[in-house]
Amino acid sequence: MKDILFRIIIGGAVVSGFSLIGELLKPKSFAGLFGAAPSVSLATLALAVMKEGKAYASIEARSMLLGSIAFIIYAAVISRWMMHRRMQVLTATTVGLGLWLVCAFGLWYVVLR
């Protein structure tokens, strides 16, 4: 229970900080970008360091980086499909999830295995 409370407190504080940075930058759409994933990742890493140690947290951080690279590929492909092929959102994102899985596990296989 303490772990969940810690994650909520740290995550909330970091979300607020990143949202503040996003509000200061232009365009305002950066606020949502900076407000979500980085705060959850930082809270998870802080908890991993406290519970499992630095070595475990470094593996977690590398995994998060690989997942974010796979997400960038996913986002680029999905946006291209939706702009140029006029695909529906549900179709594009469903097919794109398979692409994300292939990229994420492919990167894991090449880098972390």
N, C-alpha and C positions, 0 to 999 in steps of 0.2 A: 504494500500500500504506500509506503514511504517513497518507493521508486516512482510510482505513478504521480504522486503529489509533486515530487521534485521535477519530473519531466514537465508537468503542467506549469509550474512556477517559472522554470528556466525558459521553457518554450514561449510562454506568454511574454516574458520580459524581452526575449530576443525578437519575437514577432513585433512587439511595439517599437523596438529600436530600428529594425529593418523597415517597418512601415514609415517611421519618421524620415529615414534616409530616402525612401521612395517618394515621399511627399515633397522633399526638397529638390528632387530631380525632375527633369522634363523628359518625356511626357509623363503624365500622371499614371499611366498604366504600369510603370515600374513599381508602384506601391504594392500591387498584388504580387508581382514577381518576387520582390524582396521580402514579402511578408510571410511566405508559407514554408517552402522546403528548407531554406537555410536554417531557420529557427528550430525546426524539428530535428534536423541533422545535428546541429550543435548540442541540443539537449540530449540526444541519443548518445553522442560521442562523450559528453561529460559524464553521463551515467555509466557508460562502458568503461571509462578510465577509472572511475571510482570503484566499480564492482569487479572488473576483470583485469585491469592493468593497462599499461600503455601499449604493449605488444598487441593485445587483442583489439584495442581501439584503433591502432594503425591499420589492421586488416579491415576493420569496419569502414574506416575512412577511404581506403583504396576501393572497396566495394561500392561505396557511395559515389565515388568519382566515376567509376566505370558505368554505373547505372545512369549517371547524369549525361555521360557521353552518348549512351544508347538513347536517352530521352531527346537529346539534341537532334540526333539522326531521325528519330520518330517524328519530332515536331516539324523538321524541315520537309520531310517527305509528305506528311499529312497536309501541311499548308500548301505545298505545291499541287497535290492531288485536288484539293478543294478549290484552289484558284484556277487551275488550268483545265482540269477534267470535269469540274462542276459536280464532284461526287457529293452525296449526302453525308452529313456529319456522322451518323451512326455507322454507315458502311465504311467510311474512311478510317474512323477510329478503331473499329473492330478488326479490320484487316491490318491496320497499323500496329495493334497490340502484338500480333504475331511477329511483325518486323522488329518491334522493341525486344521481344523475348529472344529472337535470333541474335540480335546485336548484343544484348546484355550477356547471354550465355556464351556467345562467341568471344567477346572480350574477356570474360572470366576464364575461359579455356586457354586463351592465348597468354594472358597476363598473370593470373593468379594460380593457375594449376601447377 
